[in-house]
């Protein structure tokens, strides 16, 4: 009987799950490694962040997903290094040999080397990030109730950086709860003063999509009362003041950074294997 080939798949996202499902059970033994024990449905992170759905609605345990695939093993750990010479990976839970290695680790937020923005801005790449934004937003409205007038401006300015799908969805969702949800929960706050500001470096929102999508998204956002600032870049943010390349500043306690991504990488792979953005 022919021995099954050993495949290691790093990452339980869309690519890792899809490939694991498609591989022939009779030909391969599969080891799926991820840092968390569940798949996160990323397209709906923005709804968790804006309190429209609960995290459990977008979290799917990996062991449950593959409960009927006896050739799949799941391990929780972090891959630290790849030894391509000996077909081995080093992880936080030990070393594993492979015949084939699939890296499906996804990406992380790109701060373009600005560590101060990285320290003070929120991101939206995990369920944890979504909950952090949700909790911060709700606490912000609690703070508005007792804040003096000088402090309220920064609390009422919500800034999203990046006009791609994540930024557009977030801005739209925040506009919806500003109109339909928050006034019912916080009776003494004047939500007409809540500014939702979307900053995009290029000319259009959804810049990587069709012209129809660009035009429609701009129309949709403006109709919802969102302030669009295009062809503008963020220079810095210290947790209090957002600085733009135009010289303008915005007082804000809330900046959500959705201005690009860079692929996750693992040590041990030759540099010439990578292209722009660690792809």
N, C-alpha and C positions, 0 to 999 in steps of 0.2 A: 504493500500500500504506500502510495506516494505521500511524503511528509508535506504538510501544509506550509506555505511560506508565511513568514512572520512580518506583519505590517504594523508599524507604529504611526498613529495619527495624533498629532499634537494640536488640540483645540476642539472644543465641543460646540462650535458655532454652526452657522448654516452649512459651510463647506464640509466641516468634519463630520457632521451628522449625515448629510446627504451621501457622502462617499462611503461611510460605514454601512449605511443601509444598502447601497448598491453592490458592494463587493460580494462575490460568490462565497457562501459559507463553506462550501466543500473544498475550496482552494486556499483559503487564508485564515490564519489566526490573527485577530486584530486586538491591539492594545490601544485604547483611547485614553489619552492623558489630558487633564485640564486642571486648572487651579481651583475651580469650584465644581460642585456636584450637580449642577443643573444648567440647561440651556437657557439663555436669555434672549427673548424676542426683541431685538433692538429697535425695530421700526416703531414700537409703541412705548419706548422709554419716555417720550415727551408727555404721554398721557399719564404716566405714573408721576412725573415731575409736577404736573399741574393738577394733581388730585382727582383725575377723571376716572382712573381705574386703580385697582390694587396690584401690588407687585406679584402676588400669587397668580394673577391672570396671565402673566407673561413669563412665568418660570416653570420649566419642565424638567423634572429630575432625569438625569442621564440613565440611571439604572432602570427607571420605568420605561423610558423610550426604547431601550434595547433588551427588555426583559425576555423577549422570545428569540434572541440571537445568542445561542450558546457559545459561539466562537468569539464573542466580544468580551474582553475584560476592560474594566474601567478603573483607573487609578487617579487619585487626587494628588497633584504635586506640580512642581514648577521645573521645567527643563532648563538646566543651567548651561549645558555645553553639548556639542555634537562632535563625536570622534568619527569623521567620515572615513578615515583610514581603516578602522576596525569595525565599522558599522555598529556603532554603539552610541547611546545617549546617556549623559549623566544628569540625574534629576535630584530633587530634594528628598526623594524617597528611595534612592538607589540607582543602579545602572541597569540598562536594558539593551539587549541585542536586537537587531532588526535585519531583515532582507530588503525591505523598502521603508523609507521614512517619508511621511507626508506632513508638511508644516502648514497648518491652517489656523494660525494664531491670531488672525485679525489685525487690528490696528489700534493705535492710541492717539490721543489728541496731540496735535503739533502746535507748540508754542513759539516756534521759530527762534529758539534760543533765549527767549525772555523769561528768566526765572522768577521775576517779580510778578508778572501776570500769572504764571503757573501757580504761584503761592496763593494768590488772592482770588482768582476767578474760579467759577464752577465749571465742571465739564459734564458731558452726558454720554459716557461710554459703557456704563454698567448700571445695574439695578440700584446698587449702592449710591452711585452718583445721582440717579433720579430721586431717590429718597432724601438725599442731602439737600437737593434743590427744593423739594417739597417742604421739608421741615424749615428750611431757611425762609422761604416765602411766607409760610404761616406765622413764623416768629416775627417776621418783619411787620406784618399787619398788627400783631399784638403790640409791637414797639411803637407803631404809629399812634396808637390810641393815647399813649402817655407822653409822646415826644413833644418838645417845644417846636415852635414854628421854624426855627433855624435848622433843626435837624430833620424835619419832615421832608424837605426837598430831596435829600439823598436817599431817603427811605422810599419815596414815591417814584424814583427813577429806576426802571428795570431795563437793563441794557443787554442785548443779545448780539454777539459779534460773530458774523458769518451768515451769509444769506443763501446757503445751500438748503437742502431738504430739512435738515435738523433745525436750523435757525428759523426757517419759514414756518414749519409745523409748530415749533415752540411759541413763536410770536402770535400765531393765530389762536392757539389754545389759551394762552394767557389773556388775549383779548376777549375770548368767549367767557372765561370765568370772571373777568373784570365786569362784564355786562350782566351776566346771568346768575352767578353764584356768590361772589364775594359781598355784594351789597346786602344780601339777605343774612349773611353771617356777621358782618361788621357794620352795624347800622349807623354808627357815628363817624365813619370815614367817608370823605368826599372822594369817590373814585373817579370823578371827572378830572382830578389832578394826578391820577396815576398815569405816568408816561411809559409806554412800551416802545423802546427805541431799538431798531434793527440796523446794524452797521455792516456794510458790505464793501469790500475793496474794489470790486469790479463795477461795471456800469449797471448790471442787472442782478436781480435775485434769480436763483436757480440757473446760474450762468452756464452750467454744463449741459443744460437741457435745450429743448427746441425754443425757437423764438415765440411760439404760441404759449409755451409754459412760462417764459420770462414775462411776457405781457400780462398774462392772466394772473400770475402770482403778485405782480405789482398792484394790479387793480384790486385784487382780493384784499391785500394787506392794507392798502390805503382806505378802502371802504370800511375796514374794521377799526380804523383810527390809529393804526400803527405808524410811528414816525420812521420813515426810511431815510437812511443816510448812506448814499452810495458813492463809489469812487473815493473812498476815504479809508484810511488805515489807523489802527490803534497803535500808538507808540508805547504806552505804558499804563499800568494801573496799580495803585498802591493800597487798594482796599477802600479808598475814600474818593479819589479823583481819577477819572479816566481821561487820559491825554490822547488827542488825535493828531495826525500829521498835519492838519490844517492850522494847528495852534489853538484850536478850541478845546475846552475841557467840560466834562460832565460830572457833577457830584452824584455819586451813586454808591450804595452799599451792596448792589447786586449786579454782577457781570457774569453772564454765562458765555463761555468760549466755545464756539462751534465753527471755528475758522479754518479747519483743515485737519488732516490726519497724516500719520506716518506709520508704516507697517512695523509691527513688533519683530524683533530679531533675536537670534540666538548666537552665542559665541561658538566659534569653531568652523564657521562657514567662510570660504574665501570671499574677500571683498569684491572681486570681479563677478561674483554671482548676483550682485545687487544692482538695481538701477535707481532712478529717482524715488525718493520717499521710502527707501529700504525695500522696494518691491523686487 
